[in-house]
Each structure stands twice: as structure tokens, then as C-alpha cells.
Amino acid sequence: MVASQKNFPLLAELLAEQQRLDTPVARFSGAHDHGAAPALEPVYRDLIPLTAPRPGEHYAFEVELDACTGCKACVSACHSLNGLDETETWRDVGLLVGGDDRHPFQQTVTTACHHCADPACLNGCPVLAYEKDPATGIVRHLDDQCIGCQYCVLKCPYDVPKYNARLGIVRKCDLCHSRLAHGEAPACVQACPTQAIRIVTLPVAAAPVPSAPAIATRARTMPALPAASRRADTSAFLAAAPDPGYTRPTTRYLTQRVVPANLAPADAAALRPQPPHWPLASMLTFLPLAVGCLSLAAFLQCSAEKPSVTHYVTLLGWGAGALGLGASVGHLGRPLRAWRIFLGWRRSWLSREAMVFGAWFAVATLALVRPAFLSVAAALGVAGLFCSVMIYVDTRRVFWRFAQTAPRFFGSAVIFGAATALGFGLAPRPSALVLALATLAKLACELRCLRPAHDADDDTPPSAALNTARLLGGPLRTLFGLRLIAALTAGVLLPAMLVTGSVPARAAWIIFAGVFLGELIERHLFFRAVDAPKMPGMPP
């Protein structure tokens, strides 16, 4: 049957009505169709400052939330102009929800890099691949300097830097600085059909402060007023966004709507297991093993007991360290540039970790032939492990806070040291006791992460700690169960049986293997179960 107005009158009516719809996108398209592009130049110029920033001022995005329709024209324009890969985006559109059944609230949010006053990406980069232009305030990523370590991805609370696996580097929004330099609006600004995005100049000290309560408000005026005549509360950022006090983002979100107190991201309760980062998980398993072995060897060398065993323990620690450092290179997108990792040592804990463990490996190698250096190697190993702890603490992620990360990393070193001593038959009873106590203490720390889910009810709002607990008790439950079984069996049960003679002495190395498996699973969960902060309502 051929479709016609007689056969499908309702369909014909709907199609005709669709052609008459006057959407913002349709009006924007019509303006382009009925006039030459230069005739629209005044419209675009109203959306950028007429002059470059003066001393003490920086460029910043200003977003009129009431005008944002969520059409994603800004996303498409950014993608097209910058030639991004198919799955790569530098601008996203999210959703905030709130209110109640009688007065529901919904707000779309467009977001890109906030060109922060104190950018975490810049502070954490170990190779100085970021720079903040002192004249414009634009935070630029230097692609030719990047080694693809992705630490800036972990550091940024707004999910701005995006790793490009094809290129092996991170890339991000640069505010279309080359267009601004020639008086042209950035792609997202020019493409927005409702003029919801504009560029303004702000005083350097006008970035949001930690106590920012909500979204800034002002009356909507169309057409856009010059930057000098617009008014806004610049002390606020965006409700339900990560704490602006960490990086001091400069983007201003404006609205005249009444914002409900229970405003939350639409994806606040979504459970998103993070990438496993297997090279890092392996490195952070082998290096505590190396530190534990070298510390044990230093103790044996000081006590002048069993020099032959001391050599084998040192060799085991050196081999574990070599494997750990080798595994870390596998995490880099451009490993041939890794020699530059020391450049950011003044601000980046990743640079400090690389430098300390580099010195540790040199001293540990020397200790193979000169045992007198074992104490120095042990001290450097402990210092390197502290740097490893601070790498993750410095990201401000709840699951990686110091009270959780330090017991995990240093607990692994103690557990491996005791398991190694047990394997070589050194003081079986004390070694088994230390192994059991350290394992139980570490498990208590890990199980504490489940507490938020146990205490929560149906009305409990989502949080980072609660999402981590639900991940461990949900999508990652099987792995978490295996972790508990391996730790209790190899770290508590078998050592007790070994001391009582219930199992033969050669079972000590089975204990060591079980302990290693349990710690590797725990380190895998360390990366998978963390709840990563991001701008509200962003898709996974």
C-alpha cells in the first residue's frame, strides 16, 4: 500500500506540522540561509569580549542555563572544528534534576574545560605538558610534550582531559584560543542557536571559592548585553558540581530560576566501575613486595643472620622492583618520552615517585654486591611508597583518601615482608603472627568501605562513598569475595596451620603465592571501585 493523505491523514498532518515547527535550531538555520555569513558577525561578536583581557583579567565561559535546550549543537561544532575522533568529546551536555512530584525541576548543562585559576591538571602533570597563559588565563595542553600517563585525567574533578588511545596522549578544550586571537567566537559559542554560551573577561580573583552555595543568578536579557554591563554573582559555581575550591574553575553558570535544595545530577546514583589500569595495579603490587623484601633484608643484614638468605631476599626484592617499574611503563601512551618525567618534581607527586624509585632501584642494584647499602635502599623504598600514596590522595577522590590508601600500600609491604620471611623459614612463629595481624588489619580497613551501603536507606542521597560501597557489593562483588577468600586463606588460616604443623613447611611458598594473588586483586579493586568525580549528569 502506498502512503497518501487518504490512507494516512494523521501522518500527513503530523509531517506538515513538523515542517512548521519553529525551534531554536530552525531559527538559527534560517538566519544562515537568508543572509550571508558576514551579516551575522555582529551576533557572534556580542558573544565575545570586544577587547583582549586587561592586566588582572582572564577569559572565561559564561553559560546562560535558562537558554540551554540541550540540543548539543555546541558538542557537534567542537567535535567538527577540532577534528576529534569518533568517541572523543571536549564539550558535553549533562542534566540536573530535583524538586518533587508536584514541582519537578530539570536543567540541562553544557560544560567544557573551566580553565581553572588553580588547575589540578597543570599541577599534577609530571612533564609540564600544561601551561596557563598569563595574558588570557587559558589552560592549554601541549600535545607534543605529553607522555600519556593520564594523571591529569585522575586529577581533574570535572572529567575534562580526555585520553586518546590512538595518539597515546591526552587532549582537551583550549577555548579556541586561535579564533579568539583573531576576534572570532569559539566553535561552541558560534554554534549555539540560543546564545547560551559566551566568552567574558573576569578578574583573576573572581574564581569561585570553596563555600560557593549554588548557581549564580541574574535576569535574562536578550539580545546579549556587552560584557561590561552584565551582572552576576561570581562567587558561585554550579550546584551539584564537584567542590570548586580545589581548582577554582572560572566558568560562570547563570539562571533566574529558583533552584531546589535537592538538586542532583541525573546520573548521581549510576554505578560506573572505572578502568582497571592493569599496568598500575601490577606496579603497585610489585613495588610494595620489593619494599617489604628490601626492608626484611636490611633487618637481616643488621642482625648479621644468615647472609646467604639475605642475598636471596635482596635478589627477590630487586626482581620485584624491576618488574614493577617495567610494568609502569606499560601505562604510558608514549613511553619513549618517559625520561622527561622528572620535570614536574616541584608540584607533581608522580614526578617525585619516579625520581625516588629511580634512585631506589640504583641503590638496590648496588646492594646486591654491597649489602651495606640495604638500609639506604629500604629507606628510599619507604619514601617512594609514600609518594605512591600521595599520588592518589592528591586526586581528592573519597575512596583514595589517605586513611584508605596509606594502610593499603604500606600494609601490602608489611604483608609481603612477613610472607617472604615465612617462605625462607625465618622465625616462622613471629612471621606468621605478623602476617596474620597485618592481613586482618588491612581487611578491616577494606571492609570499612562497605559501611555506607549498610547504613543507607531508600532516601539516602548518592555520594562517592556510597557508590563505592555499592560497586563492591554489586558489579565487583565476585572479585571482592575472591579477595577476601585469598586474604583469609593465605594470610591467616594457612600460616596458623603451618605454625601448628598441620601443613608441611613447603606450604610457605603456597602462602606467598596466595598472598600475592590477594594483593593483586585488592589493587585491581582499588582502581575499579573508586567513584570518579565529574560534571553533573555527564554520560559514562
Secondary structure in CASP SS format (residue, H / E / C, confidence):
PFRMAT SS
TARGET T0000
AUTHOR 0000-0000-0000
METHOD secondary structure of the structure
MODEL  1
M C 1.00
V C 1.00
A C 1.00
S C 1.00
Q C 1.00
K C 1.00
N C 1.00
F C 1.00
P H 1.00
L H 1.00
L H 1.00
A H 1.00
E H 1.00
L H 1.00
L H 1.00
A H 1.00
E H 1.00
Q H 1.00
Q H 1.00
R H 1.00
L C 1.00
D C 1.00
T C 1.00
P H 1.00
V H 1.00
A H 1.00
R H 1.00
F H 1.00
S H 1.00
G H 1.00
A H 1.00
H H 1.00
D H 1.00
H C 1.00
G C 1.00
A C 1.00
A H 1.00
P H 1.00
A H 1.00
L H 1.00
E H 1.00
P H 1.00
V H 1.00
Y H 1.00
R H 1.00
D C 1.00
L C 1.00
I C 1.00
P C 1.00
L C 1.00
T C 1.00
A C 1.00
P C 1.00
R C 1.00
P C 1.00
G C 1.00
E E 1.00
H E 1.00
Y E 1.00
A E 1.00
F E 1.00
E E 1.00
V E 1.00
E E 1.00
L H 1.00
D H 1.00
A H 1.00
C C 1.00
T C 1.00
G C 1.00
C C 1.00
K C 1.00
A H 1.00
C H 1.00
V H 1.00
S H 1.00
A H 1.00
C H 1.00
H H 1.00
S H 1.00
L H 1.00
N C 1.00
G C 1.00
L C 1.00
D C 1.00
E C 1.00
T C 1.00
E C 1.00
T C 1.00
W C 1.00
R C 1.00
D E 1.00
V E 1.00
G E 1.00
L E 1.00
L E 1.00
V E 1.00
G E 1.00
G E 1.00
D C 1.00
D C 1.00
R C 1.00
H C 1.00
P E 1.00
F E 1.00
Q E 1.00
Q E 1.00
T E 1.00
V E 1.00
T E 1.00
T E 1.00
A C 1.00
C C 1.00
H C 1.00
H C 1.00
C C 1.00
A C 1.00
D C 1.00
P C 1.00
A H 1.00
C H 1.00
L H 1.00
N H 1.00
G H 1.00
C C 1.00
P C 1.00
V C 1.00
L C 1.00
A C 1.00
Y E 1.00
E E 1.00
K E 1.00
D C 1.00
P C 1.00
A C 1.00
T C 1.00
G C 1.00
I C 1.00
V E 1.00
R E 1.00
H E 1.00
L C 1.00
D H 1.00
D H 1.00
Q H 1.00
C C 1.00
I C 1.00
G C 1.00
C C 1.00
Q C 1.00
Y H 1.00
C H 1.00
V H 1.00
L H 1.00
K H 1.00
C C 1.00
P C 1.00
Y C 1.00
D C 1.00
V C 1.00
P C 1.00
K E 1.00
Y E 1.00
N E 1.00
A C 1.00
R C 1.00
L C 1.00
G C 1.00
I E 1.00
V E 1.00
R E 1.00
K C 1.00
C C 1.00
D C 1.00
L C 1.00
C C 1.00
H H 1.00
S H 1.00
R H 1.00
L H 1.00
A C 1.00
H C 1.00
G C 1.00
E C 1.00
A C 1.00
P C 1.00
A H 1.00
C H 1.00
V H 1.00
Q H 1.00
A H 1.00
C C 1.00
P C 1.00
T C 1.00
Q C 1.00
A C 1.00
I E 1.00
R E 1.00
I E 1.00
V E 1.00
T E 1.00
L E 1.00
P E 1.00
V H 1.00
A H 1.00
A H 1.00
A C 1.00
P C 1.00
V C 1.00
P C 1.00
S C 1.00
A C 1.00
P C 1.00
A C 1.00
I C 1.00
A E 1.00
T E 1.00
R C 1.00
A C 1.00
R C 1.00
T C 1.00
M C 1.00
P C 1.00
A C 1.00
L C 1.00
P C 1.00
A H 1.00
A H 1.00
S H 1.00
R C 1.00
R C 1.00
A C 1.00
D C 1.00
T C 1.00
S C 1.00
A C 1.00
F C 1.00
L C 1.00
A C 1.00
A C 1.00
A C 1.00
P C 1.00
D C 1.00
P C 1.00
G C 1.00
Y C 1.00
T C 1.00
R C 1.00
P C 1.00
T C 1.00
T C 1.00
R E 1.00
Y E 1.00
L E 1.00
T E 1.00
Q C 1.00
R C 1.00
V C 1.00
V C 1.00
P C 1.00
A C 1.00
N C 1.00
L C 1.00
A E 1.00
P E 1.00
A C 1.00
D C 1.00
A C 1.00
A C 1.00
A C 1.00
L C 1.00
R C 1.00
P C 1.00
Q C 1.00
P C 1.00
P C 1.00
H C 1.00
W H 1.00
P H 1.00
L H 1.00
A H 1.00
S H 1.00
M H 1.00
L H 1.00
T H 1.00
F H 1.00
L H 1.00
P H 1.00
L H 1.00
A H 1.00
V H 1.00
G H 1.00
C H 1.00
L H 1.00
S H 1.00
L H 1.00
A H 1.00
A H 1.00
F H 1.00
L H 1.00
Q H 1.00
C H 1.00
S H 1.00
A C 1.00
E C 1.00
K C 1.00
P H 1.00
S H 1.00
V H 1.00
T H 1.00
H H 1.00
Y H 1.00
V H 1.00
T H 1.00
L H 1.00
L H 1.00
G H 1.00
W H 1.00
G H 1.00
A H 1.00
G H 1.00
A H 1.00
L H 1.00
G H 1.00
L H 1.00
G H 1.00
A H 1.00
S H 1.00
V H 1.00
G C 1.00
H C 1.00
L C 1.00
G C 1.00
R C 1.00
P H 1.00
L H 1.00
R H 1.00
A H 1.00
W H 1.00
R H 1.00
I H 1.00
F H 1.00
L H 1.00
G H 1.00
W C 1.00
R C 1.00
R C 1.00
S C 1.00
W H 1.00
L H 1.00
S H 1.00
R H 1.00
E H 1.00
A H 1.00
M H 1.00
V H 1.00
F H 1.00
G H 1.00
A H 1.00
W H 1.00
F H 1.00
A H 1.00
V H 1.00
A H 1.00
T H 1.00
L H 1.00
A H 1.00
L C 1.00
V C 1.00
R C 1.00
P H 1.00
A H 1.00
F H 1.00
L H 1.00
S H 1.00
V H 1.00
A H 1.00
A H 1.00
A H 1.00
L H 1.00
G H 1.00
V H 1.00
A H 1.00
G H 1.00
L H 1.00
F H 1.00
C H 1.00
S H 1.00
V H 1.00
M H 1.00
I H 1.00
Y H 1.00
V H 1.00
D C 1.00
T C 1.00
R C 1.00
R C 1.00
V H 1.00
F H 1.00
W H 1.00
R C 1.00
F H 1.00
A H 1.00
Q H 1.00
T H 1.00
A H 1.00
P H 1.00
R H 1.00
F H 1.00
F H 1.00
G H 1.00
S H 1.00
A H 1.00
V H 1.00
I H 1.00
F H 1.00
G H 1.00
A H 1.00
A H 1.00
T H 1.00
A H 1.00
L H 1.00
G H 1.00
F C 1.00
G C 1.00
L C 1.00
A C 1.00
P H 1.00
R H 1.00
P H 1.00
S H 1.00
A H 1.00
L H 1.00
V H 1.00
L H 1.00
A H 1.00
L H 1.00
A H 1.00
T H 1.00
L H 1.00
A H 1.00
K H 1.00
L H 1.00
A H 1.00
C H 1.00
E H 1.00
L H 1.00
R H 1.00
C H 1.00
L H 1.00
R H 1.00
P H 1.00
A H 1.00
H H 1.00
D H 1.00
A C 1.00
D C 1.00
D C 1.00
D C 1.00
T C 1.00
P C 1.00
P C 1.00
S C 1.00
A H 1.00
A H 1.00
L H 1.00
N H 1.00
T H 1.00
A H 1.00
R H 1.00
L H 1.00
L H 1.00
G H 1.00
G C 1.00
P C 1.00
L C 1.00
R H 1.00
T H 1.00
L H 1.00
F H 1.00
G H 1.00
L H 1.00
R H 1.00
L H 1.00
I H 1.00
A H 1.00
A H 1.00
L H 1.00
T H 1.00
A H 1.00
G H 1.00
V H 1.00
L H 1.00
L H 1.00
P H 1.00
A H 1.00
M H 1.00
L H 1.00
V H 1.00
T H 1.00
G C 1.00
S C 1.00
V C 1.00
P C 1.00
A C 1.00
R C 1.00
A H 1.00
A H 1.00
W H 1.00
I H 1.00
I H 1.00
F H 1.00
A H 1.00
G H 1.00
V H 1.00
F H 1.00
L H 1.00
G H 1.00
E H 1.00
L H 1.00
I H 1.00
E H 1.00
R H 1.00
H H 1.00
L H 1.00
F H 1.00
F H 1.00
R H 1.00
A C 1.00
V C 1.00
D C 1.00
A C 1.00
P C 1.00
K C 1.00
M C 1.00
P C 1.00
G C 1.00
M C 1.00
P C 1.00
P C 1.00
END
